[in-house]
Amino acid sequence: MNWNHNLIFYVCMAKDTTILAEFNSNTRDLTDLAKRCLQRTPAFHSMFSHTVHGNTYMFFINDPFVYFGIFDESLERHKCLLLLKNVKDVFTGTMNPNSCCFQGEFSHVFRQLVASKSELSSKDGQEEDKSEYSFPDDDVSSGNRHVWDKQVMMVLSLDLVVCASLFVIWLWVCDGFQCVAN
């Protein structure tokens, strides 16, 4: 998946409300805004997004860590979530649990995940724009489909249990099939 760095303003990893590592591609400092948003991290959610004034604010919550990003509203939400999941995957794969700050260790990771437009490399005499970073295709929609399938199976199973219970109660009240015979 290709990322346009101009649509990604801010990304951070936090433990509760403490920012452990952050990436700020915007000219303005978004750290204070991110801290205020992290204080209002929605409880009982694994993902939450809100779009207002042209920006999408997205939380990906994996207790005790919160992955938070501020994106341009034109970036599709599933892509925002995919970026935050990629940040989580990178951090959980290389994290030292005794560290209380990852900024120094992972600033290069953010630069790789959201490469800046000024980074150009020459390949076979041609300029290659690195402003878009490619990730392996991780189909978020197939994950959502899997969750939906599990939920449908749960509802159908519950429905089967309720119907079977009502049938047993009916048999008990009617002493078998005597109600049908009369």
C-alpha positions in Angstrom: 0.0 0.0 0.0 1.4 3.4 -0.9 1.3 6.4 1.5 1.2 10.0 0.6 3.2 11.7 3.4 1.3 15.0 2.8 -1.9 13.3 4.2 -0.2 12.1 7.4 0.2 15.0 9.9 1.0 13.2 13.2 1.4 9.7 14.5 2.4 8.6 18.0 2.6 5.6 20.3 1.6 6.2 23.9 1.2 4.2 27.0 -2.0 5.5 28.6 -1.4 9.3 28.2 2.4 9.3 28.1 3.7 9.7 24.5 6.6 7.2 24.0 7.4 8.0 20.4 6.0 10.4 17.9 6.2 11.6 14.3 5.2 15.2 13.4 5.3 16.0 9.7 3.3 19.2 10.0 4.9 22.6 10.4 2.9 23.3 13.6 3.5 21.4 16.8 0.7 18.9 17.3 2.1 17.3 20.4 -0.1 19.3 22.8 -3.2 18.5 20.7 -2.3 14.8 20.7 -1.8 14.9 24.5 -5.3 16.4 24.9 -6.8 13.7 22.6 -5.0 10.9 24.4 -6.5 12.1 27.7 -9.9 11.5 26.1 -9.1 8.1 24.6 -12.4 6.3 24.4 -12.8 3.4 26.9 -14.0 0.0 25.7 -12.9 0.6 22.1 -10.2 -1.0 20.1 -10.4 1.6 17.3 -12.1 5.0 17.2 -12.0 7.8 14.6 -13.5 11.2 14.4 -13.3 13.7 11.4 -13.7 17.4 12.0 -12.3 20.5 10.2 -10.6 18.5 7.5 -8.7 16.3 9.9 -9.3 12.7 10.9 -8.3 11.8 14.4 -7.8 8.0 14.8 -7.1 5.9 17.8 -5.9 2.2 17.6 -6.0 0.9 21.2 -4.1 -2.2 22.2 -3.9 -2.0 26.0 -1.8 -0.6 27.5 -0.6 1.1 24.3 -2.5 3.6 22.2 -1.5 4.4 18.6 -2.9 7.8 17.6 -2.8 9.7 14.4 -3.9 12.9 12.8 -4.6 12.6 9.1 -6.0 14.6 6.3 -9.7 13.7 5.9 -9.1 12.7 2.2 -7.0 9.7 3.5 -9.4 6.7 3.7 -10.0 5.5 7.3 -9.0 2.0 6.6 -5.6 3.3 5.4 -5.2 5.3 8.6 -6.0 2.2 10.6 -3.6 0.2 8.5 -0.8 2.7 9.1 -1.4 2.6 12.9 -1.4 -1.2 12.9 1.9 -1.1 11.0 3.3 1.2 13.6 2.1 -1.3 16.3 3.6 -4.2 14.5 7.0 -2.5 14.2 7.0 -1.4 17.8 5.8 -4.7 19.3 8.4 -6.6 17.2 11.4 -4.5 18.5 10.2 -3.1 21.8 12.2 -3.2 25.0 9.6 -3.4 27.8 11.9 -1.7 30.3 12.1 1.5 28.2 10.1 4.4 29.2 10.8 6.4 26.1 11.2 5.1 22.5 11.7 8.4 20.7 15.4 8.0 20.2 15.1 4.3 19.3 12.2 4.6 16.9 12.5 8.0 15.2 14.0 6.2 12.2 11.0 3.9 12.2 8.6 6.7 11.8 10.7 8.2 9.0 10.6 4.8 7.2 6.9 4.4 7.7 6.1 7.9 6.5 9.1 8.8 4.3 9.6 12.5 3.6 9.1 13.9 0.1 12.6 15.3 0.1 14.2 11.9 0.2 14.9 10.9 -3.4 17.1 8.1 -4.5 18.6 7.5 -7.8 17.8 4.1 -9.4 19.0 3.3 -12.9 19.5 6.9 -13.7 15.9 7.8 -12.8 14.6 9.7 -9.8 12.4 7.7 -7.6 10.1 9.6 -5.3 10.2 8.1 -1.8 7.3 10.2 -0.5 5.2 7.2 -0.6 6.1 4.1 1.5 5.0 0.7 0.4 3.7 -1.8 3.0 2.8 -5.4 2.3 -0.9 -5.7 1.5 -2.7 -6.3 4.8 -6.4 -6.4 3.8 -8.2 -4.7 6.7 -11.5 -5.4 5.1 -10.8 -9.2 5.2 -10.1 -8.8 8.9 -13.4 -7.0 9.3 -15.1 -9.7 7.3 -13.7 -12.4 9.6 -15.0 -10.5 12.6 -18.4 -10.1 11.0 -18.5 -13.9 10.2 -17.7 -14.7 13.8 -20.4 -12.4 15.0 -23.0 -14.0 12.7 -22.0 -17.4 13.9 -22.4 -16.3 17.5 -25.9 -14.9 16.8 -26.9 -18.0 15.0 -25.6 -20.3 17.8 -27.4 -18.2 20.4 -30.6 -18.4 18.3 -30.3 -22.2 18.1 -29.8 -22.5 21.8 -32.9 -20.3 22.5 -35.1 -22.2 20.0 -34.0 -25.6 21.4 -34.7 -24.4 25.0 -38.2 -23.2 24.0 -38.8 -26.5 22.3 -37.8 -28.5 25.4 -40.0 -26.2 27.6 -42.9 -26.8 25.2 -42.4 -30.6 25.3 -42.3 -30.4 29.1 -45.5 -28.3 29.4 -47.4 -30.5 26.9 -46.2 -33.8 28.3 -44.5 -34.6 25.0 -46.5 -34.3 21.9 -50.0 -34.6 23.5 -50.8 -30.9 22.7 -50.5 -31.7 19.1 -52.6 -34.9 19.3 -55.6 -33.0 20.8 
